[in-house]
């Protein structure tokens, strides 16, 4: 199978050559600096596009490009303004770089590298900050995503995220170094990839470094597990602001990040819930027939999902209720409604689970969710929804909004099956459904992860959660994190807050989380120093800004009357903090470089890895390309139409069909000043084929 997308005349992808990553882990936070090395091996200038994944909760805070000895640092601007600048720069022969977040899913970014001269090198650096998630074995988990699965676009939807798929090894390598620093001693580091020796930099084991072994092909996610002593101790980090920032702004004032680990009364935890309605929703789309990861003995995704489900089914308490749904382009359930858990119903379910196949087409997750939410709940049996999917959908935000709108009636526990599952979808469903997310990428860690989620589901719901602050006179606080909707025994809860004013001498504050559990009041409390922690950079401020930006995005999608005001606040916060958002983009233009552009630029799409590219990933190629064409930037529209033209030449039927006129009319109506190059390119392609 040839590589999907535009390639060189020799059928080779260009021009990404290498990725170099430096990871700084400071306690529970990581700062990641990735440098991507591009080389234009063509005889003419080109534009390259690279669609790639980042962690769903990452705060992208820096973007720069080095061309020769000249470095250009990008600015965060309003998205439309940044796109216009990029189009104008490329059309006038200037080098330009544009980094933007996908409108459909916050874990996908698109990097446009514009107008590289023949033979020229460009090193692009992206820096982001993210929290490390806590695992069931108390380790902290860092993941550098490599795989971006093709995102399925539901029928009738104009949205779409296009990723390039390689049928073989990616043409670039990964080098990676990790530096770990923590007030707690470091016990060990583990990874799913081969690491070099761990080197401790201090005798108390609070600092260490490790490198990825040389020659690693970036063909799967890189995962790192950091083990500290006493990981589950509550902590607080206070970070000083920037004195040059506007007074009263988030970046000017100190910001505190509180990490709490709720501990519930022992007598309550001994009486874990034995009731509940457990609804299991299994992705049976064609992509679930791909393998979990690259490596020997890798399971098919559907088999891993079945194993996970079988383990859960055998562990449910007697007397509860349950049902199982399979979904793809359509959905079906084992029983018309949830049934009581007994030997007979379990035996029926176990038999049918073993017979399940990935044979239901696309990934239409909205319809089964809507059906489940329409079913009445059983009194005294709280509904617990377990969703298993490889996360290949393009309407992520629509799914999350649906889960959130029914959060009052259930809790959602999500499982990402296989490498490349959308972290935005998996973690988002759990967050909006007051549950917990897990990622199953191999069989080694499956059982403890599954049992942890089940333990959480069996815990009684924590209600009436509130956060109270006790601070010295002269100091006030603005809580930036959304209100807690869920607390689990021993699971970390993070709070970001902006501290305003100055104390008259008292140097301590207190945060108290109050809640009720089985009609019993409970509290968790932490005392912390107000003095800023040294050497944190601005990582806490940027994570706080990202948290606030995500809250504003959700508020905007709910359709308030002041949508424009929310958008303006989001853009202002994004620009001030330097953190990307759905309404902003990073733009860098090398104004010193200007060359005459003769004819169209060559376009090249850099593939992300998926060695499992087969028929299941091409179920609806034409619809995916149609969706691609509806993306907003004009050069992307032209690229999509040219790609459709290439498909037509190799197809038995006309994939464009009667939609050609519609696309062309729409394209011209949205054309930007720089669209001339792309229009000419598209017309040149179409001119080689008679239009009916």
Order of alpha helices (4+ residues) and beta strands (2+ residues): beta-beta-beta-beta-beta-beta-alpha-beta-beta-beta-beta-beta-beta-beta-beta-beta-beta-beta-beta-beta-alpha-beta-alpha-beta-beta-beta-alpha-alpha-beta-alpha-beta-alpha-beta-alpha-beta-beta-beta-beta-beta-alpha-alpha-beta-beta-beta-alpha-alpha-alpha-alpha
